[in-house]
Amino acid sequence: MYHEDYFFAEVLSAGHLTPSMIRVRLQVEDHGRYQASDHADEWVRLAFSPGGGLPVTLPQQRDGRWGRFDGSPSCPNRPYTVRRWDGSTGEMTVDLVAHEGGVAASWATHARAGDVIGLCNPEGRYEPPADAQWILLLTDITGLPAVGRILEEMPDAVTVIVHVEVPAPADEQDLSSDAALSLTWHHTHGHAAGRDGPTQLHAIARSIDMLPDGPGYIYIAGEARAASAARKHFRDTLGFDKTRIDAVGYWVEGQARV
Ligand SMILES: Cc1cc2nc3c(=O)[nH]c(=O)nc-3n(C[C@H](O)[C@H](O)[C@H](O)COP(=O)(O)OP(=O)(O)OC[C@H]3O[C@@H](n4cnc5c(N)ncnc54)[C@H](O)[C@@H]3O)c2cc1C
């Protein structure tokens, strides 16, 4: 069960991991209270300054309810995957896509050691059925942190097929796993002549016309409409059991992820 709680976190370091991805290492305050979930794709909401030079503040708990009883302004917040978590030290790593516009992306671009943000306890969705013999991970670049962590935590008896969409070869990352891994990078992320939008995740899904035999599990993460179209392909065209698919809309083209 989700346990609501909020924390301050101080930036230890921030910088480009690849041209399109900024890695931020955070020290979470009072991390003894932080409750990791059991999901390898777990995410927190990062909270930023409400603007006007005001510091980030956290909701408070009163009589078992959370609210802003001190009248502090609410802070813009966005979901980000916990790429790494060390419960013994309270150090957290998050990887943020450096896209145009957006509170979180702009914050990441200018983040410096000592900056303070807020975050909450994590939650997650990735949950392969116990009998899954193979797993298909299909994401755009926003799902790459989840893919990285899922692969690192994957048991070696499983076959994993991974398709990740990034803007360019320089955005590929070294992904390690004990599992039998088939990894394909697609360099189709972003607007370009001949493309029908900022992501081709739906087209990548449609290019998969066969799934392995035996019980499996499909995890999809990326732009919301593309992720939904990808899910539809596996469910309706390939006839795959929809209860074994988790498709998460990570961002919405043209809309803030509030
Ligand atoms: C469960 C979950 C986990 C996530 N994990 C990660 C993660 O680990 N790393 C990560 O980078 N993102 C992750 N995201 C996606 C991230 O929360 C969104 O991209 C979010 O919109 C970014 O906030 P922002 O303030 O930068 O932009 P917003 O204010 O939300 O949006 C402003 C504008 O930017 C556009 N936009 C938003 N994101 C992108 C993008 N990636 N590329 C191009 N345009 C964009 C919007 O369409 C909008 O027009 C995750 C989302 C979810 C739901």
The ligand as a Tripos MOL2 file, in Angstrom:
@<TRIPOS>MOLECULE
LIG
   53    58     1     0     0
SMALL
NO_CHARGES

@<TRIPOS>ATOM
      1 C1          5.8840    7.1320  -14.0890 C.3       1 LIG1
      2 C2          6.7090    8.1450  -14.8580 C.ar      1 LIG1
      3 C3          8.1030    8.0840  -14.8260 C.ar      1 LIG1
      4 C4          8.8620    9.0060  -15.5820 C.ar      1 LIG1
      5 N1         10.2160    8.9290  -15.5410 N.ar      1 LIG1
      6 C5         10.9620    9.8030  -16.2610 C.ar      1 LIG1
      7 C6         12.3880    9.7700  -16.2250 C.ar      1 LIG1
      8 O1         12.9910    8.9840  -15.4810 O.2       1 LIG1
      9 N2         13.0690   10.6470  -17.0000 N.ar      1 LIG1
     10 C7         12.4170   11.5660  -17.8040 C.ar      1 LIG1
     11 O2         13.0870   12.3510  -18.4820 O.2       1 LIG1
     12 N3         11.0700   11.6240  -17.8380 N.ar      1 LIG1
     13 C8         10.3390   10.7870  -17.0770 C.ar      1 LIG1
     14 N4          8.9770   10.8680  -17.0980 N.ar      1 LIG1
     15 C9          8.3530   11.8560  -17.9870 C.3       1 LIG1
     16 C10         8.3130   13.2590  -17.3870 C.3       1 LIG1
     17 O3          7.5930   13.2520  -16.1650 O.3       1 LIG1
     18 C11         7.6120   14.1770  -18.4020 C.3       1 LIG1
     19 O4          8.3900   14.2610  -19.5730 O.3       1 LIG1
     20 C12         7.3160   15.5620  -17.8660 C.3       1 LIG1
     21 O5          6.3730   16.1460  -18.7430 O.3       1 LIG1
     22 C13         8.5350   16.4460  -17.8000 C.3       1 LIG1
     23 O6          8.1710   17.6270  -17.1160 O.3       1 LIG1
     24 P1          8.5980   19.0720  -17.6160 P.3       1 LIG1
     25 O7          8.2610   20.0010  -16.4950 O.co2     1 LIG1
     26 O8         10.0040   19.0500  -18.1150 O.co2     1 LIG1
     27 O9          7.6540   19.3580  -18.8640 O.3       1 LIG1
     28 P2          6.0740   19.7140  -18.7710 P.3       1 LIG1
     29 O10         5.8660   21.0070  -18.0830 O.co2     1 LIG1
     30 O11         5.3420   18.5360  -18.2160 O.co2     1 LIG1
     31 O12         5.7100   19.8750  -20.3160 O.3       1 LIG1
     32 C14         6.0570   21.0500  -21.0590 C.3       1 LIG1
     33 C15         6.0860   20.7260  -22.5360 C.3       1 LIG1
     34 O13         7.1570   19.8210  -22.8060 O.3       1 LIG1
     35 C16         6.6800   18.6870  -23.5060 C.3       1 LIG1
     36 N5          7.4550   17.5330  -23.0340 N.ar      1 LIG1
     37 C17         7.3920   16.9320  -21.8200 C.ar      1 LIG1
     38 N6          8.2720   15.9060  -21.7440 N.ar      1 LIG1
     39 C18         8.8800   15.8560  -22.9460 C.ar      1 LIG1
     40 C19         9.8960   15.0290  -23.5030 C.ar      1 LIG1
     41 N7         10.4630   14.0430  -22.7740 N.pl3     1 LIG1
     42 N8         10.3030   15.2570  -24.7720 N.ar      1 LIG1
     43 C20         9.7670   16.2680  -25.5050 C.ar      1 LIG1
     44 N9          8.8100   17.0960  -25.0410 N.ar      1 LIG1
     45 C21         8.3660   16.8990  -23.7770 C.ar      1 LIG1
     46 C22         5.1950   18.5920  -23.1610 C.3       1 LIG1
     47 O14         4.4990   17.9220  -24.1880 O.3       1 LIG1
     48 C23         4.8000   20.0290  -23.0150 C.3       1 LIG1
     49 O15         4.4710   20.5770  -24.2870 O.3       1 LIG1
     50 C24         8.2090    9.9900  -16.3450 C.ar      1 LIG1
     51 C25         6.8020   10.0600  -16.3270 C.ar      1 LIG1
     52 C26         6.0530    9.1470  -15.5920 C.ar      1 LIG1
     53 C27         4.5540    9.2510  -15.5990 C.3       1 LIG1
@<TRIPOS>BOND
     1     1     2 1
     2     2     3 ar
     3     2    52 ar
     4     3     4 ar
     5     4     5 ar
     6     4    50 ar
     7     5     6 ar
     8     6     7 ar
     9     6    13 1
    10     7     8 2
    11     7     9 ar
    12     9    10 ar
    13    10    11 2
    14    10    12 ar
    15    12    13 ar
    16    13    14 ar
    17    14    15 1
    18    14    50 ar
    19    15    16 1
    20    16    17 1
    21    16    18 1
    22    18    19 1
    23    18    20 1
    24    20    21 1
    25    20    22 1
    26    22    23 1
    27    23    24 1
    28    24    25 2
    29    24    26 1
    30    24    27 1
    31    27    28 1
    32    28    29 2
    33    28    30 1
    34    28    31 1
    35    31    32 1
    36    32    33 1
    37    33    34 1
    38    33    48 1
    39    34    35 1
    40    35    36 1
    41    35    46 1
    42    36    37 ar
    43    36    45 ar
    44    37    38 ar
    45    38    39 ar
    46    39    40 ar
    47    39    45 ar
    48    40    41 1
    49    40    42 ar
    50    42    43 ar
    51    43    44 ar
    52    44    45 ar
    53    46    47 1
    54    46    48 1
    55    48    49 1
    56    50    51 ar
    57    51    52 ar
    58    52    53 1
@<TRIPOS>SUBSTRUCTURE
     1 LIG1         1 GROUP 0 **** ****
